């Protein structure tokens, strides 16, 4: 069943558990997708009938093996396109998500393979999200959400949520980007290159750090 709507559901379910373990509920799906709960319930039933998800009434939704492979394929398209737009067209990281949402449904497999080859087969997109390979495999290192990192923790920024473009711009303004090392000072405060800064609102719940280099 080739359908952008189906792919959007699978992509959302896949994305929900990439950086935490709790499975997504139908009500959370409705919120993220901006749809009525009744519409989401009906679509989840269809996805289950297609063998793409498992779900019991009032319980969370999980991808089947088939559903996960299809979701990884869509995620791969989306993140390769985001990377392509940043590297070859000069887009900033706060501009690419909506463009990729449109293009991911229209690019041929041949063109996508050409883009991947041109980019040198990148493993991560501009926000630090892992790009699945052609087999759906992803590689990540251990991580911690900035909000959960203890004071004196030092780690590289592995990933920044792309959900809020305004927050992405605010993070750039204070020098925070994927790959930058942060020293956690306390709630809402970090050091970047030795300079103490106050985090923009919402940043602690949108930035993930490497777990290495915990200092005594």
Order of alpha helices (4+ residues) and beta strands (2+ residues): alpha-beta-alpha-alpha-beta-beta-alpha-alpha-alpha-beta-beta-alpha-beta-beta-beta-beta
